Structure formats: structure tokens, C-alpha cells
Amino acid sequence: MLRDGHRLFGTDGVRGVANTALTPEFALGLGRASGELLDIGPVVVGRDTRRSGEMLSSAMQAGFHAVGIDTVDVGVLPSPAIAHATAHSAAMMGVVISASHNPAPDNGIKLLGGDGYKLTDAAEDRIESRLRRGQPWRTPVGPQVGTRFVSQEAGEEYVKSIVAAAQHSFRGIEFVLDTANGAAFKTAPEIFRRLKASIEVIAADPDGTNINDGVGATHPEALARVANGRVGFSFDGDADRLIAIDEDGLAANGDVVMAIIARHMKERDELKNNLVVTTVMANLGFHKAMKALNIDVETAAVGDRYVLESMKKLGAEFGGEQSGHMIFLGTSTTGDGTLSAVKLADVMASTGKQLRELRKEVITEFPQVLRNVRVGDASRLADAELLWAAVVDVERELGDDGRVLIRASGTEPVIRVMVEASEKSVALAKTDELVGVVRNAFA
């Protein structure tokens, strides 16, 4: 995982194929390096349902123990539940073992501060520097060696906190939950049962290898096939994102869900600073909806980390991404798919309206086409003058009813080309046009 010239931590921790790129030896070292930032513990450690999770969790905890830091193992829980356990305890740090929406062979390690927020870049850089330096490590002996404690209460405390975030009972409303054979397979159904909803649950039988396998937030079609006129809530492997399905079987992504919730919050004077934070990927329809509602919008870079930074800087309490990460700072320190589902269901319960009614009232999405173009060196994007001139021409043609977004991927040698327009055919044609320009510019 440690490559010269490459930063170890990405926007959401460290990820790789478990037991090849992401080995127990690496996790052991990362635990040591992270533990040496701390004078005392404990550190909360949790994971999703991947088969490799226990291996990496054990190695990570051993690293903490080796430098004298105790750990509290909370077992399989959603990422936001692990963050909640960290923030609402004496923990000095939290560790999430998960690769979120990635396939089962992958895994990841995400580090949290004692406040439940992701570690700062500066803290991650200190850990990486210590890991690269290697020996000598802090080597306590005897009673100073760290040990592992097990918590059975963290899941229950999280469930209570999400139930308390609802203002209404969901009695009489039918939902279908898709837990992606992931970390929310117990907590999400329990939350909706306590709120008196009528529920069916699919993809809640994890075997260590079936997480996100054709189900969950990255495959909302699985939920749409069984919803049958009911509202569906689809989570990803660590349950930090939500994609909803309306009564017509149509997916409602983060833009749609955020628009509905933002209007509801504004009407009740609950939208702090009249502000919502989103990313550059947000649909033009979302921006037009917020403008019609006189709600201010701040646009951040792609990644819930950057959404959160903007929220904290500007004093916003609600923000998120089109991909389904939504953050409610009054309740959570991170994106939380289950909390987002409860908030959306609460709007339905409060208004007595179906999801399909709410989305039609609030937002009209513009057709959006996204293409990835593999290139040799994506860092040359800023200097591609002919490409940027073509972008100006296309945006002039689209006017107020369209937009163009060109950006380099942060994880692979790819240029992402996205075009929105009032008509799908126009978006497709202009995307094809710009993809051709990109290929010529990087030939």
C-alpha cells in the first residue's frame, strides 16, 4: 500500500484488495503508527460484513495493543454507528474496516478522531510519515500492553439515536429495505420496526462474500424489482449512503432526496443558515429547485469529506452528494444512509404524501450523461486549451438549460466528461462531441 510518490490516504481512507494490497501486516503497522499519535486509548474498532473484515480488524487492534493502546471492538456495524460510538464515548480514535460500496474482495481502513469525524489530512499525514519511518516503535511491556474489550451496546445506542431523530410514527406506511448484505442488515430493519413501519427486507443475509453483490445502493434495480408500488430504501455495504425507490419504481438519488428534505426543513424553519451544501456533480435540476425555494447552495468538490468541510466552515447542518451520502450534523458526524431514509420517511409521514408526489412537487431532474475517458496523464487536463475552448462553445449552446463538467479522476488515469441538457438526445450528442475532443487532446 505504501508507494513512493503516492499519498497513502484517499478521500475515504485506505482501500485495496484484502490480503494482497491490504494485508494484515500493513494493518498491524497502521495500527502501531496510529496508536503512537495517542497517549491513551481506547480506540473503537468496527467493520462491515466482508470475510476479510475480522482478519484486518484483529491485525489493526494488535497494532494498537503493541504500542499500549486499548481497543473496544464493536463488531459488525454501519460506519455511522461506529462514528457514533466513537463520539459518544471516551474513545480517542475510531477505526472503520470497510470498503463501502466496493465488491467483497476489497476492503478498507478509515480513521476517525475522538469526535467521530474523519481524521484531518494533517493527522493522516503524521500517521503515514510514522508508518513509512518504521522501527523503532513504542514497546510497552507487562500491564502497559494494550488489550481488547468487546462492546455489545454500541449498536443499540445507535439504533436509539436514529429512532429519536424521527418526529412521527411510520405506522401505515410500507417500505422495502435493501441492506446490501452489509453492515445495516440488523440495525436498519430494527429502526424501522421501532418506528412502527410495515417493512419487507431483502439482501439481509450476509455470508462474507455477497456484500453489494447485485444489490444495495449501487444496484437500485434489485430493489425496484420487488418494491411493487412501495417505497424502497437501498443502502450500500457500510450504510453511509441511500438511494430510494419511489412508488413508480424510479430511483431517487441524493439530489432528489436532498431537495425534498431541504424544502421540508425550510418550511419548518429547521434549515440552519438557509443553506445546503452539495458537490459539483449535483444535477442542474437540484440547483433550480433550490433557487425556486430561495435556499442557498454551496458547491464543494466531489467527496463527502469536502461536503463536511464546507458545512463546518459555513455553519450548515445539511449537505450531501448525488451518490446518496447525506450528512445531518445535528445528529451525525458523517454520511448516514439509515438516518437519511428515516428523515425522508418522516417527510412522508408528516405530509401524508407519497414519495412520487413529493419529488414531482420539488425537483425536475435534467438528463445527465457521464463518460469516462482513459488517458495517459490526467494531470495535463488544466493545460488542454483546445478542450476548454470546446467546453465554452458547448456551454454557450446549452445556455441556462444545461452545463458541462470536465474533471480528472482522483484515483485512476481517467477524464470524466459530464453534460446536462433539457433533452437527453442533446446531452448524449454533446457528451460524444467532448469525448472526441478529450481523446484528441490526450492522444
DRENZAVO-407163 format. One record per residue (C-alpha): residue in three letters; z, x, y. Coordinates in steps of 0.2 Angstrom, whole numbers, padded with zeros to 4 digits. Each point is the difference from the previous one (the first is absolute). Layout:
N
{resn=Ala | z=Z | x=X | y=Y}
...
END
This chain:
443
{resn=Met | z=0000 | x=0000 | y=0000}
{resn=Leu | z=0003 | x=0015 | y=0012}
{resn=Arg | z=-0017 | x=0006 | y=0006}
{resn=Asp | z=-0003 | x=0013 | y=0013}
{resn=Gly | z=-0006 | x=-0008 | y=0016}
{resn=His | z=0005 | x=-0018 | y=-0005}
{resn=Arg | z=0015 | x=-0009 | y=0006}
{resn=Leu | z=0010 | x=-0006 | y=-0015}
{resn=Phe | z=0005 | x=-0017 | y=0007}
{resn=Gly | z=-0013 | x=-0014 | y=0004}
{resn=Thr | z=0003 | x=-0016 | y=0010}
{resn=Asp | z=0009 | x=-0007 | y=-0014}
{resn=Gly | z=0009 | x=0015 | y=-0009}
{resn=Val | z=-0007 | x=0010 | y=-0014}
{resn=Arg | z=-0012 | x=-0007 | y=-0013}
{resn=Gly | z=-0010 | x=0006 | y=-0015}
{resn=Val | z=-0003 | x=-0003 | y=-0019}
{resn=Ala | z=0017 | x=0001 | y=-0008}
{resn=Asn | z=0004 | x=0015 | y=-0011}
{resn=Thr | z=-0016 | x=0010 | y=0006}
{resn=Ala | z=0000 | x=0000 | y=0019}
{resn=Leu | z=0017 | x=-0008 | y=0001}
{resn=Thr | z=0011 | x=0009 | y=-0013}
{resn=Pro | z=0018 | x=-0001 | y=-0004}
{resn=Glu | z=0001 | x=0019 | y=0005}
{resn=Phe | z=-0006 | x=-0005 | y=0018}
{resn=Ala | z=0012 | x=-0015 | y=0001}
{resn=Leu | z=0014 | x=0012 | y=-0005}
{resn=Gly | z=-0005 | x=0012 | y=0014}
{resn=Leu | z=-0002 | x=-0014 | y=0013}
{resn=Gly | z=0017 | x=-0007 | y=-0004}
{resn=Arg | z=0008 | x=0017 | y=0003}
{resn=Ala | z=-0010 | x=0003 | y=0016}
{resn=Ser | z=0005 | x=-0018 | y=0006}
{resn=Gly | z=0018 | x=0002 | y=-0005}
{resn=Glu | z=0002 | x=0016 | y=0010}
{resn=Leu | z=-0003 | x=-0010 | y=0016}
{resn=Leu | z=0016 | x=-0009 | y=-0004}
{resn=Asp | z=0018 | x=0005 | y=0001}
{resn=Ile | z=0006 | x=-0015 | y=-0010}
{resn=Gly | z=-0008 | x=-0014 | y=-0010}
{resn=Pro | z=-0002 | x=-0012 | y=-0008}
{resn=Val | z=-0019 | x=-0002 | y=-0001}
{resn=Val | z=-0007 | x=-0017 | y=-0006}
{resn=Val | z=-0014 | x=0001 | y=-0013}
{resn=Gly | z=-0011 | x=-0014 | y=-0006}
{resn=Arg | z=-0017 | x=-0003 | y=-0008}
{resn=Asp | z=-0013 | x=-0012 | y=-0005}
{resn=Thr | z=-0005 | x=-0005 | y=-0018}
{resn=Arg | z=-0012 | x=0015 | y=-0004}
{resn=Arg | z=0004 | x=0009 | y=-0016}
{resn=Ser | z=0001 | x=0017 | y=0009}
{resn=Gly | z=0013 | x=-0007 | y=0012}
{resn=Glu | z=0015 | x=0004 | y=-0010}
{resn=Met | z=-0006 | x=0018 | y=-0004}
{resn=Leu | z=-0003 | x=0003 | y=0019}
{resn=Ser | z=0016 | x=-0009 | y=0005}
{resn=Ser | z=0011 | x=0011 | y=-0012}
{resn=Ala | z=-0008 | x=0016 | y=0006}
{resn=Met | z=0002 | x=-0004 | y=0018}
{resn=Gln | z=0018 | x=-0005 | y=-0003}
{resn=Ala | z=0003 | x=0016 | y=-0009}
{resn=Gly | z=-0007 | x=0010 | y=0015}
{resn=Phe | z=0013 | x=-0009 | y=0011}
{resn=His | z=0014 | x=0003 | y=-0012}
{resn=Ala | z=-0005 | x=0019 | y=-0001}
{resn=Val | z=0004 | x=0002 | y=0018}
{resn=Gly | z=0016 | x=-0010 | y=0000}
{resn=Ile | z=-0006 | x=-0017 | y=0005}
{resn=Asp | z=0005 | x=-0016 | y=-0009}
{resn=Thr | z=-0013 | x=-0014 | y=-0004}
{resn=Val | z=0001 | x=-0019 | y=-0002}
{resn=Asp | z=-0013 | x=-0006 | y=-0012}
{resn=Val | z=-0005 | x=-0018 | y=0004}
{resn=Gly | z=-0013 | x=-0001 | y=-0013}
{resn=Val | z=-0016 | x=-0010 | y=0001}
{resn=Leu | z=-0001 | x=-0009 | y=0017}
{resn=Pro | z=-0013 | x=-0003 | y=0014}
{resn=Ser | z=-0001 | x=0014 | y=0013}
{resn=Pro | z=0007 | x=-0011 | y=0014}
{resn=Ala | z=0015 | x=-0004 | y=-0012}
{resn=Ile | z=0003 | x=0019 | y=-0002}
{resn=Ala | z=-0001 | x=0002 | y=0019}
{resn=His | z=0012 | x=-0014 | y=0002}
{resn=Ala | z=0012 | x=0008 | y=-0012}
{resn=Thr | z=-0001 | x=0016 | y=0010}
{resn=Ala | z=0003 | x=-0007 | y=0017}
{resn=His | z=0014 | x=-0012 | y=-0006}
{resn=Ser | z=0010 | x=0014 | y=-0008}
{resn=Ala | z=0008 | x=0017 | y=0003}
{resn=Ala | z=-0016 | x=0008 | y=-0007}
{resn=Met | z=-0007 | x=0015 | y=0010}
{resn=Met | z=-0017 | x=-0002 | y=-0007}
{resn=Gly | z=-0011 | x=-0011 | y=-0011}
{resn=Val | z=-0014 | x=0004 | y=-0012}
{resn=Val | z=-0013 | x=-0012 | y=-0006}
{resn=Ile | z=-0010 | x=0004 | y=-0016}
{resn=Ser | z=-0016 | x=-0010 | y=0001}
{resn=Ala | z=-0018 | x=0001 | y=0003}
{resn=Ser | z=-0001 | x=-0017 | y=0008}
{resn=His | z=-0017 | x=-0008 | y=-0004}
{resn=Asn | z=-0007 | x=0015 | y=-0009}
{resn=Pro | z=-0003 | x=-0002 | y=-0019}
{resn=Ala | z=0013 | x=0004 | y=-0013}
{resn=Pro | z=-0004 | x=0018 | y=-0004}
{resn=Asp | z=0004 | x=0005 | y=0018}
{resn=Asn | z=0017 | x=0001 | y=0008}
{resn=Gly | z=0008 | x=0005 | y=0016}
{resn=Ile | z=0016 | x=0006 | y=0009}
{resn=Lys | z=0004 | x=-0008 | y=0017}
{resn=Leu | z=0016 | x=0006 | y=0010}
{resn=Leu | z=0010 | x=-0010 | y=0011}
{resn=Gly | z=0014 | x=0004 | y=0013}
{resn=Gly | z=0017 | x=-0007 | y=-0002}
{resn=Asp | z=-0005 | x=-0014 | y=0012}
{resn=Gly | z=-0013 | x=-0006 | y=-0012}
{resn=Tyr | z=-0015 | x=0006 | y=0010}
{resn=Lys | z=-0013 | x=0012 | y=-0007}
{resn=Leu | z=0005 | x=0018 | y=0004}
{resn=Thr | z=-0008 | x=0007 | y=0016}
{resn=Asp | z=-0014 | x=0012 | y=-0001}
{resn=Ala | z=0012 | x=0014 | y=0006}
{resn=Ala | z=0012 | x=-0003 | y=-0014}
{resn=Glu | z=-0014 | x=-0001 | y=-0013}
{resn=Asp | z=-0007 | x=0017 | y=0007}
{resn=Arg | z=0018 | x=0008 | y=-0002}
{resn=Ile | z=0000 | x=-0006 | y=-0018}
{resn=Glu | z=-0017 | x=0007 | y=-0003}
{resn=Ser | z=0004 | x=0016 | y=0008}
{resn=Arg | z=0015 | x=0002 | y=-0011}
{resn=Leu | z=-0009 | x=-0005 | y=-0016}
{resn=Arg | z=-0014 | x=0013 | y=0004}
{resn=Arg | z=0013 | x=0013 | y=0003}
{resn=Gly | z=0008 | x=-0003 | y=-0017}
{resn=Gln | z=0015 | x=0010 | y=-0006}
{resn=Pro | z=0014 | x=0003 | y=0004}
{resn=Trp | z=0006 | x=-0018 | y=-0001}
{resn=Arg | z=0018 | x=-0005 | y=0004}
{resn=Thr | z=0009 | x=0001 | y=-0017}
{resn=Pro | z=0017 | x=-0009 | y=-0001}
{resn=Val | z=0010 | x=0001 | y=-0016}
{resn=Gly | z=0013 | x=-0010 | y=-0009}
{resn=Pro | z=0006 | x=-0016 | y=0009}
{resn=Gln | z=-0012 | x=0004 | y=0015}
{resn=Val | z=-0015 | x=-0004 | y=-0011}
{resn=Gly | z=-0008 | x=-0017 | y=0004}
{resn=Thr | z=0001 | x=-0014 | y=-0012}
{resn=Arg | z=-0009 | x=-0017 | y=-0003}
{resn=Phe | z=0008 | x=-0017 | y=0004}
{resn=Val | z=-0009 | x=-0016 | y=-0005}
{resn=Ser | z=0000 | x=-0016 | y=0011}
{resn=Gln | z=-0003 | x=-0017 | y=-0007}
{resn=Glu | z=0003 | x=-0009 | y=0017}
{resn=Ala | z=-0014 | x=0007 | y=0010}
{resn=Gly | z=-0012 | x=-0013 | y=-0006}
{resn=Glu | z=0011 | x=-0015 | y=0003}
{resn=Glu | z=0004 | x=0006 | y=0018}
{resn=Tyr | z=-0018 | x=0001 | y=0004}
{resn=Val | z=-0003 | x=-0017 | y=-0008}
{resn=Lys | z=0014 | x=-0008 | y=0011}
{resn=Ser | z=-0007 | x=0008 | y=0016}
{resn=Ile | z=-0018 | x=-0007 | y=-0003}
{resn=Val | z=0007 | x=-0017 | y=-0004}
{resn=Ala | z=0010 | x=0000 | y=0016}
{resn=Ala | z=-0016 | x=0004 | y=0010}
{resn=Ala | z=-0007 | x=-0017 | y=-0004}
{resn=Gln | z=0005 | x=-0014 | y=0012}
{resn=His | z=-0005 | x=-0015 | y=-0011}
{resn=Ser | z=0000 | x=-0005 | y=-0018}
{resn=Phe | z=-0016 | x=0001 | y=-0010}
{resn=Arg | z=0004 | x=-0015 | y=-0010}
{resn=Gly | z=-0016 | x=-0010 | y=-0004}
{resn=Ile | z=-0012 | x=0014 | y=0003}
{resn=Glu | z=-0009 | x=0008 | y=-0015}
{resn=Phe | z=-0004 | x=0019 | y=0000}
{resn=Val | z=-0008 | x=0012 | y=-0013}
{resn=Leu | z=0007 | x=0017 | y=0001}
{resn=Asp | z=-0010 | x=0016 | y=-0006}
{resn=Thr | z=0012 | x=0014 | y=-0002}
{resn=Ala | z=-0013 | x=0013 | y=-0006}
{resn=Asn | z=0010 | x=0004 | y=-0015}
{resn=Gly | z=0010 | x=0011 | y=0013}
{resn=Ala | z=0016 | x=0002 | y=0009}
{resn=Ala | z=0002 | x=-0018 | y=0006}
{resn=Phe | z=-0001 | x=-0008 | y=-0017}
{resn=Lys | z=0018 | x=-0005 | y=0000}
{resn=Thr | z=0005 | x=-0001 | y=0018}
{resn=Ala | z=-0015 | x=-0010 | y=0007}
{resn=Pro | z=0002 | x=-0015 | y=-0012}
{resn=Glu | z=0019 | x=0000 | y=0002}
{resn=Ile | z=-0002 | x=-0001 | y=0019}
{resn=Phe | z=-0012 | x=-0015 | y=0000}
{resn=Arg | z=0011 | x=-0009 | y=-0013}
{resn=Arg | z=0015 | x=0002 | y=0011}
{resn=Leu | z=-0010 | x=-0008 | y=0014}
{resn=Lys | z=-0003 | x=-0015 | y=-0011}
{resn=Ala | z=-0019 | x=0003 | y=-0002}
{resn=Ser | z=-0010 | x=-0006 | y=-0015}
{resn=Ile | z=-0008 | x=0016 | y=-0006}
{resn=Glu | z=-0011 | x=0007 | y=-0014}
{resn=Val | z=0000 | x=0019 | y=-0002}
{resn=Ile | z=-0014 | x=0011 | y=-0007}
{resn=Ala | z=-0001 | x=0018 | y=-0003}
{resn=Ala | z=0018 | x=0002 | y=-0003}
{resn=Asp | z=0001 | x=0009 | y=-0016}
{resn=Pro | z=-0001 | x=0018 | y=0003}
{resn=Asp | z=-0002 | x=0012 | y=-0014}
{resn=Gly | z=-0001 | x=0016 | y=0010}
{resn=Thr | z=-0019 | x=0001 | y=-0001}
{resn=Asn | z=-0006 | x=-0017 | y=0007}
{resn=Ile | z=0006 | x=0001 | y=0018}
{resn=Asn | z=-0014 | x=-0005 | y=0012}
{resn=Asp | z=-0012 | x=-0002 | y=-0014}
{resn=Gly | z=-0012 | x=-0013 | y=0006}
{resn=Val | z=0014 | x=-0009 | y=0008}
{resn=Gly | z=0011 | x=0001 | y=0016}
{resn=Ala | z=-0005 | x=0002 | y=0018}
{resn=Thr | z=-0015 | x=0010 | y=-0003}
{resn=His | z=-0007 | x=-0013 | y=-0012}
{resn=Pro | z=0004 | x=-0017 | y=0008}
{resn=Glu | z=-0014 | x=-0008 | y=-0010}
{resn=Ala | z=0012 | x=0001 | y=-0015}
{resn=Leu | z=0012 | x=-0012 | y=0009}
{resn=Ala | z=-0014 | x=-0011 | y=0007}
{resn=Arg | z=-0006 | x=-0004 | y=-0017}
{resn=Val | z=0017 | x=-0008 | y=-0005}
{resn=Ala | z=0006 | x=-0007 | y=0017}
{resn=Asn | z=-0009 | x=-0016 | y=-0002}
{resn=Gly | z=0003 | x=-0007 | y=0017}
{resn=Arg | z=0017 | x=0008 | y=0002}
{resn=Val | z=0005 | x=0014 | y=0012}
{resn=Gly | z=0001 | x=0017 | y=-0008}
{resn=Phe | z=0009 | x=0016 | y=0005}
{resn=Ser | z=-0007 | x=0016 | y=-0008}
{resn=Phe | z=0010 | x=0016 | y=0002}
{resn=Asp | z=-0005 | x=0018 | y=-0004}
{resn=Gly | z=0009 | x=0012 | y=-0012}
{resn=Asp | z=0015 | x=0004 | y=0011}
{resn=Ala | z=-0001 | x=-0017 | y=0009}
{resn=Asp | z=-0001 | x=0007 | y=0018}
{resn=Arg | z=-0016 | x=-0010 | y=0003}
{resn=Leu | z=-0006 | x=-0018 | y=-0001}
{resn=Ile | z=-0016 | x=-0009 | y=-0002}
{resn=Ala | z=0001 | x=-0019 | y=-0001}
{resn=Ile | z=-0012 | x=-0013 | y=-0007}
{resn=Asp | z=-0002 | x=-0016 | y=0008}
{resn=Glu | z=-0002 | x=-0017 | y=-0008}
{resn=Asp | z=-0019 | x=0002 | y=0000}
{resn=Gly | z=0002 | x=0016 | y=-0010}
{resn=Leu | z=-0005 | x=0011 | y=0015}
{resn=Ala | z=0009 | x=0016 | y=0003}
{resn=Ala | z=0011 | x=0002 | y=0016}
{resn=Asn | z=0002 | x=0018 | y=0004}
{resn=Gly | z=0012 | x=0008 | y=0012}
{resn=Asp | z=-0010 | x=-0005 | y=0016}
{resn=Val | z=0001 | x=-0018 | y=-0005}
{resn=Val | z=0018 | x=0000 | y=-0005}
{resn=Met | z=0005 | x=0009 | y=0015}
{resn=Ala | z=-0009 | x=-0012 | y=0012}
{resn=Ile | z=0009 | x=-0015 | y=-0008}
{resn=Ile | z=0017 | x=0008 | y=0001}
{resn=Ala | z=-0002 | x=0007 | y=0017}
{resn=Arg | z=-0005 | x=-0017 | y=0007}
{resn=His | z=0015 | x=-0008 | y=-0008}
{resn=Met | z=0012 | x=0014 | y=0007}
{resn=Lys | z=-0007 | x=-0002 | y=0017}
{resn=Glu | z=0002 | x=-0019 | y=0000}
{resn=Arg | z=0018 | x=0002 | y=-0004}
{resn=Asp | z=0003 | x=0014 | y=0012}
{resn=Glu | z=0003 | x=0013 | y=-0014}
{resn=Leu | z=-0014 | x=0012 | y=0003}
{resn=Lys | z=0009 | x=0014 | y=0009}
{resn=Asn | z=-0009 | x=0007 | y=0015}
{resn=Asn | z=-0014 | x=-0013 | y=-0004}
{resn=Leu | z=-0008 | x=0015 | y=-0010}
{resn=Val | z=-0008 | x=0003 | y=-0017}
{resn=Val | z=-0005 | x=0017 | y=-0006}
{resn=Thr | z=-0016 | x=0002 | y=-0011}
{resn=Thr | z=-0012 | x=0013 | y=-0004}
{resn=Val | z=-0018 | x=0004 | y=0004}
{resn=Met | z=-0006 | x=-0009 | y=-0016}
{resn=Ala | z=0006 | x=-0017 | y=0006}
{resn=Asn | z=-0013 | x=-0013 | y=0001}
{resn=Leu | z=-0008 | x=-0004 | y=0016}
{resn=Gly | z=0005 | x=-0018 | y=-0004}
{resn=Phe | z=0018 | x=0005 | y=0000}
{resn=His | z=-0001 | x=0008 | y=0018}
{resn=Lys | z=-0009 | x=-0016 | y=0006}
{resn=Ala | z=0014 | x=-0011 | y=-0008}
{resn=Met | z=0013 | x=0010 | y=0009}
{resn=Lys | z=-0009 | x=-0001 | y=0016}
{resn=Ala | z=-0001 | x=-0019 | y=-0001}
{resn=Leu | z=0019 | x=0000 | y=-0003}
{resn=Asn | z=0004 | x=0012 | y=0014}
{resn=Ile | z=0008 | x=0012 | y=-0012}
{resn=Asp | z=-0001 | x=0018 | y=0004}
{resn=Val | z=-0008 | x=0012 | y=-0013}
{resn=Glu | z=0003 | x=0018 | y=-0002}
{resn=Thr | z=-0012 | x=0010 | y=-0012}
{resn=Ala | z=0006 | x=0014 | y=-0010}
{resn=Ala | z=-0009 | x=0012 | y=-0012}
{resn=Val | z=-0002 | x=-0006 | y=-0018}
{resn=Gly | z=0016 | x=0002 | y=-0010}
{resn=Asp | z=0016 | x=-0010 | y=0000}
{resn=Arg | z=0009 | x=0016 | y=0006}
{resn=Tyr | z=-0010 | x=0000 | y=0016}
{resn=Val | z=0003 | x=-0019 | y=0002}
{resn=Leu | z=0019 | x=0003 | y=-0001}
{resn=Glu | z=-0001 | x=0014 | y=0012}
{resn=Ser | z=-0008 | x=-0011 | y=0013}
{resn=Met | z=0012 | x=-0014 | y=-0003}
{resn=Lys | z=0015 | x=0011 | y=0003}
{resn=Lys | z=-0008 | x=0008 | y=0015}
{resn=Leu | z=-0005 | x=-0017 | y=0008}
{resn=Gly | z=0015 | x=-0011 | y=-0005}
{resn=Ala | z=-0010 | x=-0011 | y=-0012}
{resn=Glu | z=0008 | x=-0008 | y=-0015}
{resn=Phe | z=-0016 | x=-0006 | y=-0009}
{resn=Gly | z=-0015 | x=0010 | y=-0005}
{resn=Gly | z=-0011 | x=0004 | y=-0015}
{resn=Glu | z=-0017 | x=0003 | y=-0007}
{resn=Gln | z=-0015 | x=-0009 | y=-0007}
{resn=Ser | z=0004 | x=0007 | y=-0017}
{resn=Gly | z=0015 | x=-0011 | y=-0001}
{resn=His | z=0014 | x=0012 | y=0006}
{resn=Met | z=0011 | x=-0010 | y=0012}
{resn=Ile | z=0016 | x=0006 | y=0008}
{resn=Phe | z=0014 | x=-0011 | y=0007}
{resn=Leu | z=0012 | x=0012 | y=0008}
{resn=Gly | z=0013 | x=-0013 | y=0003}
{resn=Thr | z=0002 | x=0000 | y=-0019}
{resn=Ser | z=-0008 | x=0015 | y=-0008}
{resn=Thr | z=-0004 | x=0018 | y=0004}
{resn=Thr | z=-0017 | x=0000 | y=-0009}
{resn=Gly | z=-0014 | x=-0011 | y=-0006}
{resn=Asp | z=0006 | x=-0013 | y=-0012}
{resn=Gly | z=-0012 | x=-0012 | y=-0009}
{resn=Thr | z=0014 | x=-0012 | y=-0006}
{resn=Leu | z=0007 | x=-0002 | y=0017}
{resn=Ser | z=-0017 | x=-0003 | y=0007}
{resn=Ala | z=-0003 | x=-0013 | y=-0013}
{resn=Val | z=0017 | x=-0008 | y=0004}
{resn=Lys | z=-0004 | x=0000 | y=0019}
{resn=Leu | z=-0017 | x=-0008 | y=-0004}
{resn=Ala | z=0007 | x=-0013 | y=-0011}
{resn=Asp | z=0013 | x=-0004 | y=0013}
{resn=Val | z=-0014 | x=-0004 | y=0013}
{resn=Met | z=-0007 | x=-0012 | y=-0013}
{resn=Ala | z=0017 | x=-0008 | y=-0003}
{resn=Ser | z=0004 | x=-0001 | y=0018}
{resn=Thr | z=-0017 | x=-0008 | y=0005}
{resn=Gly | z=-0003 | x=-0010 | y=-0015}
{resn=Lys | z=-0018 | x=0007 | y=0000}
{resn=Gln | z=-0010 | x=0008 | y=-0014}
{resn=Leu | z=-0005 | x=0018 | y=0002}
{resn=Arg | z=-0019 | x=-0005 | y=0001}
{resn=Glu | z=0005 | x=-0011 | y=0015}
{resn=Leu | z=0010 | x=0014 | y=0008}
{resn=Arg | z=-0014 | x=0013 | y=-0001}
{resn=Lys | z=-0013 | x=-0012 | y=0007}
{resn=Glu | z=0011 | x=-0004 | y=0015}
{resn=Val | z=0003 | x=0018 | y=0004}
{resn=Ile | z=-0013 | x=0013 | y=-0005}
{resn=Thr | z=-0019 | x=0000 | y=-0003}
{resn=Glu | z=-0004 | x=0017 | y=-0009}
{resn=Phe | z=-0016 | x=0009 | y=0004}
{resn=Pro | z=-0010 | x=0007 | y=-0014}
{resn=Gln | z=0005 | x=0018 | y=-0003}
{resn=Val | z=-0010 | x=0012 | y=-0010}
{resn=Leu | z=0007 | x=0017 | y=-0005}
{resn=Arg | z=-0010 | x=0015 | y=-0008}
{resn=Asn | z=0006 | x=0017 | y=-0005}
{resn=Val | z=-0012 | x=0014 | y=0002}
{resn=Arg | z=0004 | x=0016 | y=-0009}
{resn=Val | z=-0003 | x=0016 | y=0010}
{resn=Gly | z=0003 | x=0018 | y=-0001}
{resn=Asp | z=0012 | x=0003 | y=0015}
{resn=Ala | z=0007 | x=-0016 | y=0008}
{resn=Ser | z=0008 | x=0010 | y=0013}
{resn=Arg | z=-0017 | x=0002 | y=0009}
{resn=Leu | z=0001 | x=-0018 | y=0004}
{resn=Ala | z=0005 | x=0002 | y=0018}
{resn=Asp | z=-0015 | x=0011 | y=0004}
{resn=Ala | z=-0013 | x=-0012 | y=-0008}
{resn=Glu | z=-0008 | x=-0004 | y=0017}
{resn=Leu | z=-0015 | x=-0009 | y=-0007}
{resn=Leu | z=0012 | x=-0011 | y=-0010}
{resn=Trp | z=0011 | x=-0005 | y=0015}
{resn=Ala | z=-0016 | x=-0004 | y=0010}
{resn=Ala | z=-0005 | x=-0012 | y=-0014}
{resn=Val | z=0017 | x=-0008 | y=0000}
{resn=Val | z=-0001 | x=-0003 | y=0019}
{resn=Asp | z=-0017 | x=-0008 | y=-0003}
{resn=Val | z=0006 | x=-0011 | y=-0014}
{resn=Glu | z=0016 | x=-0006 | y=0010}
{resn=Arg | z=-0011 | x=-0004 | y=0014}
{resn=Glu | z=-0011 | x=-0011 | y=-0011}
{resn=Leu | z=0016 | x=-0009 | y=-0007}
{resn=Gly | z=0008 | x=-0003 | y=0016}
{resn=Asp | z=0017 | x=-0009 | y=0000}
{resn=Asp | z=-0004 | x=-0008 | y=-0017}
{resn=Gly | z=0001 | x=0016 | y=-0010}
{resn=Arg | z=0006 | x=0018 | y=-0001}
{resn=Val | z=-0002 | x=0017 | y=-0009}
{resn=Leu | z=0013 | x=0011 | y=-0007}
{resn=Ile | z=-0005 | x=0018 | y=-0007}
{resn=Arg | z=0014 | x=0011 | y=-0006}
{resn=Ala | z=0003 | x=0014 | y=-0012}
{resn=Ser | z=0010 | x=-0003 | y=-0016}
{resn=Gly | z=0017 | x=0009 | y=0001}
{resn=Thr | z=0000 | x=0003 | y=-0019}
{resn=Glu | z=-0018 | x=0004 | y=-0006}
{resn=Pro | z=-0017 | x=0006 | y=0008}
{resn=Val | z=-0006 | x=-0017 | y=0005}
{resn=Ile | z=-0006 | x=-0008 | y=0016}
{resn=Arg | z=0005 | x=-0018 | y=0001}
{resn=Val | z=-0012 | x=-0012 | y=0009}
{resn=Met | z=0006 | x=-0017 | y=0004}
{resn=Val | z=-0010 | x=-0013 | y=0010}
{resn=Glu | z=0006 | x=-0018 | y=0005}
{resn=Ala | z=-0012 | x=-0013 | y=0007}
{resn=Ser | z=-0001 | x=-0019 | y=0002}
{resn=Glu | z=-0012 | x=-0001 | y=-0015}
{resn=Lys | z=0001 | x=0009 | y=-0016}
{resn=Ser | z=-0018 | x=0004 | y=-0001}
{resn=Val | z=0001 | x=0009 | y=0017}
{resn=Ala | z=0016 | x=0010 | y=-0006}
{resn=Leu | z=-0009 | x=0005 | y=-0016}
{resn=Ala | z=-0016 | x=0006 | y=0010}
{resn=Lys | z=0010 | x=0010 | y=0013}
{resn=Thr | z=0011 | x=0008 | y=-0013}
{resn=Asp | z=-0016 | x=0006 | y=-0010}
{resn=Glu | z=-0007 | x=0006 | y=0016}
{resn=Leu | z=0015 | x=0011 | y=0004}
{resn=Val | z=0002 | x=0006 | y=-0018}
{resn=Gly | z=-0017 | x=0007 | y=0002}
{resn=Val | z=0004 | x=0009 | y=0016}
{resn=Val | z=0016 | x=0007 | y=-0008}
{resn=Arg | z=-0010 | x=0007 | y=-0015}
{resn=Asn | z=-0012 | x=0008 | y=0012}
{resn=Ala | z=0013 | x=0007 | y=0011}
{resn=Phe | z=0009 | x=0008 | y=-0015}
{resn=Ala | z=-0015 | x=0005 | y=-0010}
END
